[in-house]
Amino acid sequence: MRKTVWRAFRDTIPLGIGVVLYGLVYGMMGRQEGIPFWFVLGMSLLVFAGSSQMAALELVCSGAGPLTTTFTILVVNLRHVVMGADLSRYMKAVPTAARCADAFFLTDEVYAMTYTAFRSTPPQFPSAYMLGSGLCVYSFWALSGVAGYFFGQLVPPVLEPALGFAMAAVFLAMLIPLIRDFPTLAAVLVSLVTAVAGSLYLPGKWYILLAALTGSLAGFGCEELRLRRRNRKEEAK
């Protein structure tokens, strides 16, 4: 089991390095907004959700109340329900306590890594693999947030837009290897269009949940159509 944890940690290092980019941004945001260091680091260690932590910082600094902040973060993180449900089929034999521990480490990067690993060559200990992947991202995220808080001012202002692009590039690098068939492609394209349109015309972060739902429905519909066509061909033979 330890070997599985270590193997997953090593496999996830490239994505962990990508996490450093927006971990630096998170730390820089915290310092610029005058947030105490213990608060910035504490969120990384206890919340461990990049986009949610950034949204929380913005809301707290804008004077939003606890209820508004909590509800917004809940909406942003609802996509984890979809990711968790997708991975649950590989975790049926895992004890409840282990699944709860793995759920804490479930992020976009960990999902992409574990989903790819489970679908290609499922490990003997899926919970251990997810734990190792999560520990890798967890370490890179916490350390980069600290670095961004104390050394972010050393980044030239001209390079700050590049950090935002790097964040998008990391997510594209995670997404592209997962597109192997038309239903997956349809899900990606539909969620992409929905997310862009929603971010322009919908308030708050509701577009994230809406994009996940429409993309899932599109992928499910295309998969159903493909299965029906296959069944018809087999019946015709």
N, C-alpha and C positions, 0 to 999 in steps of 0.2 A: 504493500500500500504506500509506503514511503517513496518507493521508486516512482509510482504513478504520480504522486504529488510533485516530486522534483521534475519529472518529465513534463508535466503540464506547466510548471513554472518556467522551464526553459523554452517550451513551445510558445509561450505568451510574451516572452521578452520583447520581440519586435513591436507588438501592440503596446506593451508597457512603455517603451520608448516614445511611442506616439502620444501616450497619455501625458507625458512630461510637458508637451507643448501647451495644452490647455490647463494643466496644473499650474504652470508658471503664470498664465493669465489669471487664474483664480486667486493665487497669492498676491499678484499685483493689484487686483481689484480690491482685495481686503485691505491692503495697506493704504491705497489711495482714498478709500472711503473712511479711513480712520477706525477700522474694526480692530479690536485687540487681537494679538497673536494667538492667545489661548482659544479664542472663539473660532478663528480661522482654522487652526489645527484640529480643534475639537470636532468641528463639523466633518472634516476629512476622515477622522478616526471613527466617529459614531454614526454619521449619516451615510458617508461614502456614496455620493451620487453627484457627479460633476455638474451637469446642467441644472439640477435642483439646487445645489449649493450656490451657484452663480445667481440663479433667480432669487434665492433667499436673501443673498447679500443686497441685491438691488431693491428688493421689497423693504427690507429692514432699514436701509439707508434713506428710502423715500418716505419713511414714516408709516408704513403699512402695519396694521395690528396683527397680533398672533393668529387670529382666526383667518384673516385674509391670506397671510403667509402660508399657514398650514394647508388651507384648501388649494391654493395655487400649486404648492409642491406636490400635493396628492394627485392633482390632474396631470402634472408633468410626469410623474412616476407611474401612472396607470399603464404605460406601455410594458412595464415589468410583469404585469399580469399575463399579457400575451406571450412574452418570452418564457415565463415560468411554465405556463400551460404547454408550450411547445416542447420544453425539455422534460416535462414530467413523465412522458412515456418511457424515457430511459432510466428513470429513477424509482420505478415501482417497487423494487426490492430494497431500497435504501430506507433505513430507519427514520422515523419522523424527526428526531433530534438532529441527525446529520443533514436532512433536507432543509431544516430551518437554518442551520449554519451556512449551508450553501446559498440559501436565498439571500442572506445578507450580502454575499459577494457577487450577486447577479447584477452585472452592468452590461452595457452594449458590447464592450470588448470581450468580456467573459462569455457572453452568450454566443457571439460570433465564433470564438475559438472552440468552445465546448460543442456547439451544434455541428461545426465542421468535423470535429474529431469523432463525435458520436455517430454521425451519418456515414463516415468513411470506414473507420476501424474502431468500433466501440471498445473502450478500455474495460478491463476486468472489474475495476473499481470506479464507476462513473462519478460517485460522490467525491472520491479522492482527487480525481482529475479536475473537477470543477473547483475544488478547494485550492489546489495548486495554482490554477489559472487566476482565481480570485486573489490569492495572496500576492501574486506577481503585480497585478494591476493596483492593488491596495497599497503596496510598498511604493511603487513609482508615483502614484497619485499623492500620497501624503508627503513624500520627500520633495516632490516638485512644487507643491504648495508652499512648503517652508522656504524653498529656494526663491520662489517668486516673491514671497513676502519680504525677504531680507535683501535680495539682490536684483529685484525687478527693475529698480530705478537705473540699473546699468544698461538696460536694453535701450538702444536709440529709438526715439519716437518714430523714425522713418520705418523701422522694422515691425512696429506693432500691428499694422494691417496684415503683414505676412503671417503672424501667429494665428490670426483668424482664419486665413486660407489654409494653413497647415492643419487646423482642427477639422475642416471639411475634407481635406485630403485623407486624413486618417480614417474617417468614416467611409469614404469611398473605397479605400483599400480593404476595409473589412467586408464591404457589401459585395463587391464585384466577384470574389471567388464563390459566393453563395448562389449566383445566378447560373443555373445549369439547365433550366428547362423553361418552356413558355409560361406556365403558371407563375413561376417565381418572377420572371421578367414582368408579367402583367401586374403582379402585386407591387413590385418596385415602382413601375411607371405611374400606376394609379395613386399610390401613396405619395409619390413625388409631386404630382400635379396638385393633389389635395393639400399637401403641406404648404406649397408655395402660395396657392390661392388663399388658403386659410390664414397664413401669416400676414397676408396683405389686407384681408377684409374681415377677419374675426378678432374679437378682443381677447386678450390674455393668451394662454397657452393651449386653448381647446383644440387648435389645429393639429396638435401632436396626437391626441387621442383619435380625432376624426381621421387622420391619415392612416393610423394603424388599423382602424376598423374598415375603412374603404379598401385599403390594400389587401387586408385579409380576405374580405368578401370577394374581391376580384380574383385573387389567387385560388380561392376555394371554388369559385364558379368555373374558372378555366380548367381546374383539375377534374371537376365533375364532368365537364364536357368531354375531356380527353378520355376519361374512363368509359363514358357511354359510347363513344365512337369505337373504342377498342372492343367493347363487348359486342357491338353490332357486327364488327368485322369477324369476330370469333363465331358468332351465331350464323353469319352468312356462309362460313366455311362448312 
